[in-house]
Amino acid sequence: MQRENDIERYLVKQMKDLGALCLKWTSPGTRGVPDRIVIYANHVYFVELKAPGKKPRADQVLMIEKIKDRGGEVFVISTKEEVKRFVDNLEDDREEADREYYDWIDERDQDEWFADEED
């Protein structure tokens, strides 16, 4: 049976392989914050890790709701399969972020970027 610690280590390895930051979050004096903050492709995600079959505590549910109410994305992950689905979601977000970036580049007048080089 998978333990929460095993799932967390697996998440950290997958994020490292992907090139994402996967930061351990502790917030002294604030109960219920998610375990990890993941930063990837211009997005920030909060991840609460649980052992299979376990659910977030009441204080964790309250914090998840507060984060979501403010536009944050929170994932509760309790298996390695859910980690794989999370990685797939990040890769989709990366492709979308790349498309948006290159669309933005294409819309810019690139001549203005290099105007100083002609002087």
Residue pairs with C-beta under 8 A, 6 or more apart in sequence:
1 52
2 51
2 52
2 79
2 80
3 51
4 49
4 50
4 51
4 54
4 78
6 80
7 49
7 50
7 51
7 77
7 78
7 79
7 80
7 83
8 35
8 36
8 49
10 80
10 83
11 22
11 36
11 47
11 49
11 77
11 83
11 86
12 22
12 36
14 83
14 84
14 87
15 21
15 22
15 38
15 40
16 22
18 40
18 87
18 90
18 91
19 40
20 38
20 39
20 40
20 90
21 37
21 38
21 39
21 40
22 36
22 37
22 38
23 36
23 37
23 38
23 39
24 35
24 36
25 33
25 34
25 35
25 36
25 37
25 46
26 33
27 33
30 63
31 59
31 63
32 57
32 59
32 60
32 61
32 62
32 63
32 64
33 63
34 46
34 47
34 48
34 60
34 63
34 64
34 67
34 74
35 47
35 48
35 49
36 46
36 47
36 49
37 44
37 45
37 46
37 47
38 44
38 45
38 46
38 47
38 90
39 45
40 90
40 93
40 94
41 90
41 93
41 94
41 97
41 98
42 97
43 73
43 90
43 93
43 97
44 72
44 73
45 73
45 74
45 75
45 86
45 90
46 64
46 67
46 72
46 73
46 74
46 75
47 74
47 75
47 76
47 77
47 86
48 56
48 60
48 64
48 74
48 75
48 76
48 77
49 76
49 77
49 78
50 56
50 76
50 77
50 78
51 78
52 78
52 79
53 78
54 78
56 64
56 76
64 74
64 76
67 74
68 74
75 82
75 86
77 83
77 86
